[in-house]
């Protein structure tokens, strides 16, 4: 598990302005997390509410009849939250408002090996 955590911290440095990566199950239980610094970690408590709201937001987006929703992106005054539905896990990225959202979305491919390893540990 420590190797997976290190991999997550390395991924965190790939996008300037990325503050936190949280991997959780669909019930909002955090399985693995990484924060860029102590400030990001201390400020992450209010961000955890976004995790459990993904399913609700996806349900509402589904009413547009454009297919199954895979990503939710929210922009706020000082930050952005990007959530990806990846099979059995949700990945939540918290970044500054100026971070490159496209680069954040590109991290899904980078995190695929980690998710496979995590799935083997969590769901043998």
C-alpha positions, 0 to 999 in steps of 0.5 A: 500500500505504501508503494501505491501512496508514493505513486499517488504523490508522484502523480500529484507533482505532474500538474502545476496547481494540483493540491490533492488527489483522493481515491474513494469508493462510490460510497465516499469512503477514501481509500487513498489520498495525497496532498501537496502540502499541509495546507491542502491537507488541512483544507481538505475537510470541506472538500470531502463532501464533494465525493459523496455528491458525485452520484447525485450530480451524475444522476442529474446530468443523466437527465440530459440523455447524452449518455452515462456521465463519467466526469464532473468538473466544478469551478469556484472562486479559488479552486476547481474540483474534478471527479472521474468515475473509474470503475469501482473507484472515484478519483477526486482532484482538487486544484487551484482555479488556474490549474490546467483542467485538461492536464488533470483529466489526462491523469486518468491514464497515469493512474490506471496502473494504480487503480488496477493494483488498488482493485486487486488489494480491495476486491481480490 
